[in-house]
């Protein structure tokens, strides 16, 4: 069985809003997937996959995103996560009679577009998180390999993982 939530079940258990026994029944294997806003490159990949899928399903000639649509996807905060992206792409594919999807076709709310981040501390933290998550994926959870890929010591890796609340243990 696969189940998903955007809520912290551990927190809900402490608040008596979720049964602890049910949590242990469901959490045999837990996979934490960051929000789409934290994986903006994935948003473009997913959008392209959805375009391919829905163009075929609805016999449309839409093939790709234009440059401004890509920029909009990369700067959008995706409060509705992957489902919101999928809905925007399906609507754009169905409604478009062009080969490329434009930013107008996506109907992205400008209130949810991120302003360019200039705070160096925040930029570094975000990039550190992304690098650790990527190294985790590339190393299949091997801590020594992660340390080597990142060019840091194991204690530094453990410290950063703890600081950024990233579970690097299998």
LINZI-V841330 format. One record per residue. N is the residue number from 1. RES is the residue in one letter. PHI is phi as a letter, one per 20 degrees, with the letter a starting at -180 (NA if undefined). OMEGA is omega in whole degrees, 0 to 359 (999 if undefined). Layout:
# LINZI-V841330
N:RES:PHI:OMEGA, N:RES:PHI:OMEGA
This chain:
# LINZI-V841330
1:X:NA:177, 2:X:d:176, 3:X:c:183, 4:X:b:175, 5:X:b:174, 6:X:d:181, 7:X:e:174, 8:X:e:182, 9:X:f:177, 10:X:f:178, 11:X:f:180, 12:X:f:176, 13:X:f:180, 14:X:f:180, 15:X:e:182, 16:X:l:176, 17:X:d:180, 18:X:b:183, 19:X:f:182, 20:X:f:180, 21:X:f:178, 22:X:f:178, 23:X:g:182, 24:X:f:176, 25:X:f:183, 26:X:e:191, 27:X:e:178, 28:X:g:174, 29:X:c:181, 30:X:d:177, 31:X:c:178, 32:X:e:180, 33:X:d:180, 34:X:f:176, 35:X:g:180, 36:X:f:179, 37:X:f:179, 38:X:e:180, 39:X:c:188, 40:X:g:177, 41:X:f:177, 42:X:f:180, 43:X:f:179, 44:X:f:178, 45:X:f:178, 46:X:f:179, 47:X:g:179, 48:X:f:177, 49:X:f:179, 50:X:f:178, 51:X:g:180, 52:X:g:182, 53:X:f:185, 54:X:f:176, 55:X:f:178, 56:X:f:182, 57:X:g:184, 58:X:d:179, 59:X:l:179, 60:X:d:181, 61:X:e:180, 62:X:f:184, 63:X:c:187, 64:X:a:175, 65:X:e:172, 66:X:e:186, 67:X:f:180, 68:X:f:177, 69:X:f:178, 70:X:f:179, 71:X:g:180, 72:X:f:179, 73:X:f:181, 74:X:f:183, 75:X:e:182, 76:X:e:185, 77:X:e:176, 78:X:l:179, 79:X:f:178, 80:X:e:177, 81:X:l:187, 82:X:f:180, 83:X:f:178, 84:X:f:178, 85:X:g:180, 86:X:g:180, 87:X:f:180, 88:X:f:180, 89:X:f:181, 90:X:f:178, 91:X:f:181, 92:X:f:180, 93:X:f:182, 94:X:f:186, 95:X:e:185, 96:X:e:173, 97:X:d:181, 98:X:d:179, 99:X:e:182, 100:X:d:175, 101:X:e:179, 102:X:e:177, 103:X:f:177, 104:X:f:179, 105:X:f:183, 106:X:f:181, 107:X:l:179, 108:X:e:181, 109:X:f:182, 110:X:f:178, 111:X:f:180, 112:X:d:176, 113:X:e:182, 114:X:f:172, 115:X:f:178, 116:X:g:183, 117:X:e:180, 118:X:d:179, 119:X:f:186, 120:X:f:179, 121:X:f:180, 122:X:f:179, 123:X:f:181, 124:X:f:180, 125:X:g:180, 126:X:f:179, 127:X:f:175, 128:X:f:180, 129:X:g:181, 130:X:f:181, 131:X:f:179, 132:X:f:180, 133:X:f:178, 134:X:f:179, 135:X:f:177, 136:X:g:180, 137:X:f:183, 138:X:f:184, 139:X:e:184, 140:X:l:175, 141:X:n:179, 142:X:f:186, 143:X:f:180, 144:X:f:179, 145:X:f:177, 146:X:g:180, 147:X:g:180, 148:X:f:180, 149:X:f:183, 150:X:e:180, 151:X:m:180, 152:X:c:179, 153:X:f:178, 154:X:f:178, 155:X:f:177, 156:X:f:178, 157:X:f:179, 158:X:g:180, 159:X:f:179, 160:X:f:179, 161:X:f:178, 162:X:f:180, 163:X:g:183, 164:X:e:177, 165:X:l:178, 166:X:d:179, 167:X:e:182, 168:X:d:179, 169:X:e:178, 170:X:f:999
